[in-house]
Amino acid sequence: MTRREALALLAQLDLPAEDVAVHGSGAMLLRGLLDEVRDLDLVARGAAWERVCALHAVERGDADPVVRPLPGVEVWGGWFGEDVDALIAQAEPIDGWRCVDLRAVLAFKERLDRPKDRVHAALLRAHLDDRDGPDVDTPASAC
């Protein structure tokens, strides 16, 4: 899915933007760091989580409840033990949608350590070094 397709799917969801944030590769896509992603992972709380649960079946995900309201979209009611409120509160607005802070995305990618995550982590480190300077810490243990 391209950035344009992702933004169209987000608009279709019609979720309150203050209670949802794009995480993982989707956050990289919306910032222009990736050209395409397989799917969008969203973290949700409050009204956004309640709305998506009222309209779609809640399933058991790897670590948290998940709803799949549209093909290629997963809305998570938790995020692998992380504080969803903090992830959303610290998220950066991009084209009207909150995107989880890149340091949190990096920490998550490093923790998963799958082959695609290693590639994404290298891109994130390079971007953060360019944006913030190489002396800025981007520790994997920050989250």
TIPAMAR-908190 format. One line per field, with one value per atom (N, C-alpha, C): residue number from 1; x, y, z. Coordinates in nm, 3 decimals. Layout:
// TIPAMAR-908190
i [NUM ...]
c1 [X ...]
c2 [Y ...]
c3 [Z ...]
This chain:
// TIPAMAR-908190
i [1 1 1 2 2 2 3 3 3 4 4 4 5 5 5 6 6 6 7 7 7 8 8 8 9 9 9 10 10 10 11 11 11 12 12 12 13 13 13 14 14 14 15 15 15 16 16 16 17 17 17 18 18 18 19 19 19 20 20 20 21 21 21 22 22 22 23 23 23 24 24 24 25 25 25 26 26 26 27 27 27 28 28 28 29 29 29 30 30 30 31 31 31 32 32 32 33 33 33 34 34 34 35 35 35 36 36 36 37 37 37 38 38 38 39 39 39 40 40 40 41 41 41 42 42 42 43 43 43 44 44 44 45 45 45 46 46 46 47 47 47 48 48 48 49 49 49 50 50 50 51 51 51 52 52 52 53 53 53 54 54 54 55 55 55 56 56 56 57 57 57 58 58 58 59 59 59 60 60 60 61 61 61 62 62 62 63 63 63 64 64 64 65 65 65 66 66 66 67 67 67 68 68 68 69 69 69 70 70 70 71 71 71 72 72 72 73 73 73 74 74 74 75 75 75 76 76 76 77 77 77 78 78 78 79 79 79 80 80 80 81 81 81 82 82 82 83 83 83 84 84 84 85 85 85 86 86 86 87 87 87 88 88 88 89 89 89 90 90 90 91 91 91 92 92 92 93 93 93 94 94 94 95 95 95 96 96 96 97 97 97 98 98 98 99 99 99 100 100 100 101 101 101 102 102 102 103 103 103 104 104 104 105 105 105 106 106 106 107 107 107 108 108 108 109 109 109 110 110 110 111 111 111 112 112 112 113 113 113 114 114 114 115 115 115 116 116 116 117 117 117 118 118 118 119 119 119 120 120 120 121 121 121 122 122 122 123 123 123 124 124 124 125 125 125 126 126 126 127 127 127 128 128 128 129 129 129 130 130 130 131 131 131 132 132 132 133 133 133 134 134 134 135 135 135 136 136 136 137 137 137 138 138 138 139 139 139 140 140 140 141 141 141 142 142 142 143 143 143]
c1 [0.084 0.000 0.089 0.050 0.123 0.075 0.143 0.104 -0.037 -0.063 -0.195 -0.304 -0.279 -0.376 -0.397 -0.288 -0.297 -0.382 -0.361 -0.440 -0.588 -0.617 -0.756 -0.820 -0.745 -0.798 -0.822 -0.730 -0.748 -0.873 -0.897 -1.016 -1.143 -1.139 -1.253 -1.289 -1.188 -1.213 -1.299 -1.284 -1.362 -1.351 -1.228 -1.203 -1.158 -1.190 -1.144 -0.991 -0.934 -0.788 -0.715 -0.780 -0.711 -0.696 -0.761 -0.756 -0.692 -0.619 -0.557 -0.425 -0.328 -0.200 -0.150 -0.087 -0.026 0.109 0.135 0.260 0.335 0.455 0.532 0.564 0.560 0.595 0.504 0.378 0.284 0.328 0.384 0.434 0.553 0.630 0.742 0.689 0.587 0.526 0.470 0.392 0.330 0.432 0.549 0.657 0.744 0.716 0.793 0.921 0.939 1.060 1.051 0.930 0.907 0.811 0.823 0.734 0.606 0.616 0.501 0.513 0.398 0.394 0.289 0.298 0.203 0.071 0.076 -0.046 -0.022 -0.130 -0.123 -0.155 -0.070 -0.096 -0.130 -0.246 -0.289 -0.304 -0.269 -0.299 -0.415 -0.510 -0.630 -0.665 -0.735 -0.784 -0.921 -0.985 -1.107 -1.209 -1.256 -1.364 -1.329 -1.204 -1.163 -1.173 -1.124 -1.129 -1.274 -1.352 -1.493 -1.568 -1.543 -1.612 -1.575 -1.447 -1.405 -1.454 -1.458 -1.508 -1.658 -1.729 -1.875 -1.912 -1.824 -1.856 -1.792 -1.691 -1.614 -1.578 -1.551 -1.515 -1.378 -1.368 -1.240 -1.178 -1.052 -0.979 -0.863 -0.810 -0.692 -0.569 -0.491 -0.368 -0.251 -0.130 -0.010 -0.001 -0.027 -0.016 -0.135 -0.215 -0.324 -0.444 -0.560 -0.677 -0.658 -0.711 -0.698 -0.830 -0.857 -0.973 -0.919 -0.974 -0.934 -1.053 -1.074 -1.194 -1.192 -1.074 -1.058 -0.939 -0.938 -0.820 -0.694 -0.592 -0.466 -0.461 -0.564 -0.565 -0.589 -0.502 -0.517 -0.520 -0.625 -0.639 -0.620 -0.520 -0.481 -0.530 -0.580 -0.626 -0.518 -0.397 -0.279 -0.159 -0.039 0.079 0.193 0.187 0.296 0.346 0.251 0.286 0.323 0.325 0.360 0.237 0.259 0.154 0.091 -0.027 -0.093 -0.122 -0.164 -0.190 -0.065 0.050 0.175 0.214 0.198 0.229 0.147 0.019 -0.070 -0.040 -0.020 0.008 0.137 0.237 0.367 0.376 0.268 0.268 0.269 0.326 0.339 0.228 0.159 0.056 0.117 0.069 0.111 -0.015 -0.041 -0.161 -0.289 -0.302 -0.424 -0.429 -0.325 -0.321 -0.199 -0.217 -0.105 -0.019 0.111 0.208 0.299 0.313 0.395 0.536 0.592 0.728 0.825 0.915 1.006 1.099 1.132 1.217 1.141 1.012 0.931 0.917 0.903 0.898 1.031 1.142 1.274 1.289 1.252 1.264 1.181 1.062 0.977 1.040 1.090 1.153 1.275 1.354 1.472 1.432 1.324 1.277 1.228 1.153 1.104 1.219 1.308 1.430 1.405 1.297 1.274 1.360 1.383 1.466 1.416 1.285 1.236 1.254 1.246 1.264 1.408 1.504 1.644 1.668 1.607 1.618 1.552 1.433 1.362 1.437 1.495 1.571 1.690 1.758 1.871 1.824 1.711 1.655 1.619 1.558 1.518 1.639 1.743 1.864 1.925 1.934 1.993 1.908 1.776 1.688 1.700 1.700 1.710 1.845 1.952 2.084 2.085 2.023 2.017 1.933 1.821 1.728 1.779 1.831 1.865 2.014 2.095 2.238 2.280 2.401 2.447 2.469 2.475 2.499 2.373 2.257 2.131 2.114 2.086 2.067 1.939 1.947 1.827 1.836 1.836 1.857 1.738 1.770 1.665 1.590 1.653 1.590 1.506 1.484 1.411 1.266 1.208 1.067 1.049]
c2 [-0.117 0.000 0.124 0.220 0.345 0.443 0.555 0.659 0.709 0.732 0.779 0.679 0.552 0.448 0.441 0.456 0.452 0.568 0.687 0.802 0.783 0.722 0.695 0.595 0.491 0.393 0.457 0.540 0.608 0.695 0.763 0.846 0.761 0.644 0.553 0.507 0.492 0.443 0.539 0.668 0.769 0.755 0.743 0.733 0.869 0.898 1.026 1.030 1.124 1.132 1.146 1.204 1.224 1.093 0.987 0.859 0.747 0.779 0.676 0.728 0.636 0.674 0.560 0.597 0.500 0.461 0.330 0.279 0.201 0.156 0.066 0.123 0.035 0.073 0.181 0.181 0.284 0.423 0.437 0.567 0.610 0.514 0.544 0.584 0.515 0.544 0.686 0.722 0.855 0.967 0.938 1.038 1.037 0.947 0.941 0.861 0.782 0.702 0.569 0.525 0.405 0.441 0.373 0.396 0.314 0.196 0.105 0.022 -0.020 -0.112 -0.219 -0.328 -0.439 -0.405 -0.341 -0.307 -0.189 -0.142 -0.033 -0.087 -0.056 -0.088 0.042 0.042 0.158 0.119 0.207 0.188 0.281 0.229 0.308 0.301 0.404 0.412 0.478 0.483 0.561 0.547 0.661 0.664 0.590 0.597 0.527 0.376 0.326 0.182 0.137 0.214 0.179 0.174 0.272 0.276 0.156 0.128 0.017 -0.117 -0.132 -0.256 -0.272 -0.162 -0.169 -0.212 -0.189 -0.215 -0.342 -0.394 -0.507 -0.605 -0.728 -0.833 -0.806 -0.826 -0.815 -0.955 -0.961 -1.087 -1.080 -1.196 -1.202 -1.191 -1.087 -1.068 -1.135 -1.108 -1.166 -1.137 -1.014 -0.976 -0.895 -0.844 -0.753 -0.778 -0.728 -0.741 -0.657 -0.711 -0.644 -0.652 -0.548 -0.542 -0.516 -0.588 -0.571 -0.516 -0.384 -0.325 -0.317 -0.313 -0.305 -0.393 -0.444 -0.519 -0.434 -0.489 -0.418 -0.323 -0.323 -0.233 -0.314 -0.296 -0.358 -0.249 -0.249 -0.152 -0.229 -0.189 -0.261 -0.187 -0.262 -0.207 -0.204 -0.231 -0.230 -0.239 -0.228 -0.237 -0.303 -0.435 -0.515 -0.463 -0.427 -0.382 -0.236 -0.163 -0.022 0.060 0.179 0.270 0.336 0.289 0.341 0.490 0.534 0.677 0.759 0.713 0.786 0.782 0.666 0.657 0.757 0.766 0.857 1.002 1.030 1.167 1.222 1.137 1.181 1.170 1.127 1.110 1.245 1.245 1.366 1.369 1.481 1.488 1.495 1.408 1.405 1.398 1.499 1.504 1.470 1.522 1.503 1.374 1.293 1.166 1.166 1.114 1.103 0.983 1.005 0.897 0.885 0.763 0.737 0.792 0.848 0.902 0.800 0.847 0.756 0.681 0.740 0.666 0.545 0.561 0.448 0.343 0.386 0.291 0.216 0.289 0.226 0.124 0.160 0.067 -0.059 -0.043 -0.157 -0.244 -0.184 -0.259 -0.334 -0.271 -0.338 -0.454 -0.439 -0.545 -0.666 -0.642 -0.753 -0.822 -0.744 -0.794 -0.895 -0.878 -0.961 -0.903 -0.979 -0.925 -0.789 -0.773 -0.643 -0.534 -0.572 -0.474 -0.424 -0.512 -0.469 -0.364 -0.385 -0.288 -0.157 -0.166 -0.046 0.027 -0.048 0.013 0.091 0.036 0.108 0.238 0.234 0.355 0.458 0.411 0.500 0.564 0.484 0.540 0.648 0.620 0.717 0.844 0.829 0.945 1.027 0.960 1.031 1.100 1.035 1.100 1.224 1.215 1.331 1.443 1.405 1.503 1.566 1.482 1.528 1.535 1.484 1.479 1.345 1.301 1.168 1.150 1.259 1.244 1.218 1.223 1.200 1.050 1.013 0.872 0.820 0.700 0.628 0.486 0.474 0.343 0.249 0.123 0.021 0.001 0.031 0.004 0.121 0.224 0.342 0.314 0.213 0.184 0.053]
c3 [0.000 0.000 0.000 -0.081 -0.091 0.017 0.026 0.121 0.088 -0.038 -0.079 -0.043 -0.066 -0.032 0.120 0.195 0.341 0.393 0.340 0.384 0.349 0.235 0.197 0.293 0.332 0.427 0.564 0.608 0.736 0.734 0.625 0.615 0.618 0.556 0.556 0.697 0.781 0.917 0.998 0.973 1.043 1.195 1.244 1.387 1.441 1.567 1.624 1.630 1.558 1.543 1.676 1.776 1.905 1.983 1.940 2.013 1.934 1.828 1.746 1.691 1.674 1.613 1.526 1.416 1.325 1.384 1.387 1.444 1.337 1.371 1.287 1.150 1.050 0.914 0.859 0.902 0.857 0.897 1.018 1.062 0.976 0.931 0.841 0.703 0.656 0.526 0.522 0.623 0.623 0.632 0.687 0.693 0.568 0.474 0.350 0.359 0.465 0.480 0.406 0.374 0.294 0.182 0.070 -0.043 -0.034 0.026 0.037 0.165 0.215 0.329 0.300 0.372 0.357 0.422 0.541 0.613 0.706 0.766 0.863 1.001 1.097 1.237 1.309 1.375 1.451 1.597 1.687 1.829 1.861 1.938 1.966 2.114 2.157 2.295 2.292 2.406 2.425 2.315 2.264 2.166 2.037 1.994 1.870 1.889 2.001 2.028 2.044 2.116 2.136 2.002 1.916 1.786 1.700 1.689 1.602 1.658 1.789 1.850 1.832 1.829 1.811 1.670 1.574 1.434 1.378 1.448 1.392 1.503 1.463 1.559 1.618 1.748 1.818 1.821 1.781 1.778 1.877 1.910 1.995 1.906 1.927 1.850 1.919 1.873 1.932 2.082 2.120 2.260 2.310 2.219 2.256 2.164 2.204 2.117 1.990 1.879 1.750 1.674 1.598 1.510 1.369 1.272 1.132 1.053 1.060 1.000 0.847 0.789 0.644 0.605 0.482 0.438 0.452 0.515 0.531 0.648 0.734 0.850 0.976 1.074 1.206 1.311 1.391 1.500 1.629 1.705 1.827 1.951 2.047 2.173 2.279 2.242 2.327 2.235 2.291 2.206 2.281 2.291 2.346 2.481 2.567 2.701 2.713 2.602 2.608 2.648 2.695 2.738 2.614 2.575 2.455 2.468 2.586 2.606 2.578 2.625 2.602 2.454 2.389 2.246 2.166 2.197 2.124 2.161 2.290 2.335 2.275 2.257 2.205 2.053 1.990 1.844 1.774 1.655 1.574 1.468 1.453 1.350 1.209 1.123 0.983 0.898 0.821 0.735 0.810 0.931 1.009 1.090 1.083 1.158 1.248 1.368 1.460 1.419 1.419 1.392 1.513 1.561 1.680 1.658 1.764 1.762 1.703 1.617 1.548 1.642 1.756 1.851 1.908 1.930 1.978 1.868 1.743 1.632 1.623 1.634 1.631 1.742 1.863 1.976 1.950 1.895 1.865 1.756 1.650 1.541 1.592 1.678 1.733 1.823 1.895 1.984 1.904 1.796 1.714 1.640 1.585 1.522 1.410 1.335 1.216 1.103 0.996 0.886 0.835 0.812 0.763 0.869 0.997 1.103 1.109 1.078 1.077 0.969 0.852 0.743 0.784 0.841 0.885 0.996 1.089 1.199 1.145 1.045 0.985 0.919 0.850 0.790 0.897 1.004 1.113 1.178 1.207 1.269 1.180 1.050 0.958 0.954 0.949 0.947 1.075 1.189 1.317 1.330 1.282 1.284 1.197 1.078 0.989 1.049 1.111 1.166 1.295 1.385 1.520 1.547 1.457 1.476 1.532 1.500 1.540 1.690 1.765 1.909 1.988 1.923 1.992 2.016 2.140 2.172 2.109 2.054 2.007 2.061 2.196 2.256 2.236 2.215 2.199 2.329 2.440 2.569 2.622 2.538 2.585 2.616 2.555 2.578 2.653]
